Every structure is written in structure tokens, then in C-alpha cells.
Amino acid sequence: MEKLHTPVLLSEVLAGLAPGLGESYLDLTAGYGGHASEILDATQNYKDSVLIDRDEFAVEYLEQKFPSSINIKHMDFYSAVLQLFECGKTFDIILADFGVSSPQLDRKERGFSFKYDSPLDMRMNQAQEITAYDIVNRYNERELAHIFTTYGEEPSGRAKMLAREIVHHRPISSTLELAELIKHKSKYSKVHPATKIFQAIRIVVNSELEQIKDTLPLLPNILNKGGRLGLITFHSLEDRLVKDYFKEASSLGEESPLEILNKKPIIAESEELVINPRSRSAKLRIARKRN
């Protein structure tokens, strides 16, 4: 099959999670199977492993890529973890890569990127109703400014100014239209001035931080004793949630559910940055189940 996505920190994931023959594996964001392929090659345990993704295109790809014996779920990872917990399922290895996949960014019609002139969409699950268009064109000025400061980490004054301009120029129907409006109202910078605004809108469309925050406390419940948990983040808001949760879950010493295996996040080596530039912001944190 055509390779659609290059997984980030692959060698670091394999070294840190150390998959062994016969171990069960849960991939919360399986995407196009980059990490899963290598881990399952090591474990050879397909029947006790589960791959999850809320993107229907990714799920269709996974169903063609992997044998029918593996359980592939088309749902968001929070709902999936709740379901697995209720069924009493546990795993030796759990991995989540919270980043946007290359096909989502590169497919013009998905509306994630301002590199293309496409409809404002940004849905990871195209079955959901709310889109980026709804947020840009229906949220009021105060709500937009809050989104830009909270999820885009934009300064308050700039967030309010951009929110005001967006409301004034509505309706805005395409990614390029929105990006050009933001660029016109911004000073020159090496990074496109719409980058953080697009990130903020995407986070809200997909409830990304709420998903992570609600899921993290559940993960020790579906991790076997000695099992390893690997989480890859791509921006400070995600990483802060993971860092704070790991700190809390390991704060009671021997009584803690988790033991942190790397005090500092693992980042990509220079060789990977050349091959896969999207790995430049990736951070991997790994923990092990104590009890």
C-alpha cells in the first residue's frame, strides 16, 4: 500500500515502549498505521490489540493495511477508552500521537491548512456537525478572542483585534480568505501569522484538549502492571496536560499508579528533522504502570 504518513519519533517510541512478543497493544490515534506497523511486527499479537481513529479515511486505510483479526474502531479515543474500560480490556502497551496527520494537512478538501484555498472544515471526524466555518462565522467577537488567546496563545490585544476583523468581514468561507485577512492585519514574521489562529480553531472544532484531559486519568485503568504508556504531543497546551498528569500520577512514590521513565520529553534527532520536518515540535513522554 502507498505510504501516506511518516510517523514521528518512531525509533524513540520503539526504544521507550520496548514491545515484546505476545504483548497486547492499544493505539489511541492509529492514523495510517506508522507506529502500529512496527509495534505489531514486534509483538505479533493482532487478536489482543486495538487500533482507534476518528477519521473515517484513516480507518478505511487501516482496515486494508492490517489483518481482519485486529480490532479497529472508528471513534474518538475518549469514547473508545471508556468502552474498553467497561469491557474490562487491558493492554501491555498504549500509545497516542496527538498530532494532525499528514493526509489531513495535505488533502485540500479537509480544510486544515492555509496552503490551499479550501472550505473551512478542520473536522477530524467528518461525521460531526460543527466545522471551522461555524466557529469563524457564528461565534461572537468575545468568543473568538477567547479562543485565540486560550488555544492559540495569542496576546490579548492581538486576539481581540483579529476577532473584530473577522466579525467585520464575515461571511468568510475559505481557508485562504481567512489566512489572507489575518496576514493583512499582521506584521511580517517567518512563521505565517495565521498559524496559531488555525491551531486554535482546529482545537475547538475537535475538542482536542478536552479529549486529552478527560482520557488521561482513565489510562492506568486499562494498562497492565508493568505496561508502558507513550504520549506524543505537538504544542505546549497538549504537552502541559500530559506533563502535569504524569507528575500527579507519579507523585506518591511506590503508591503511584505510574512511574515516569523519562524526566525530560524525548525530541527528534537532527537526522529525523531533515527527513520529516513535522517532527520538529514533537515531544514524547513515557510512563510505566506500577500496580
PyMOL commands that set and color helices and strands:
alter all, ss='L'
color gray80, all
select helices_A, chain A and resi 10-17+34-43+56-65+77-86+102-106+108-110+132-138+141-150+156-169+175-184+195-205+208-222+236-249+253-255+270-275+277-281
alter helices_A, ss='H'
color red, helices_A
select strands_A, chain A and resi 25-27+50-53+71-74+91-97+223-233+258-260+283-289
alter strands_A, ss='S'
color yellow, strands_A
deselect
rebuild
show_as cartoon
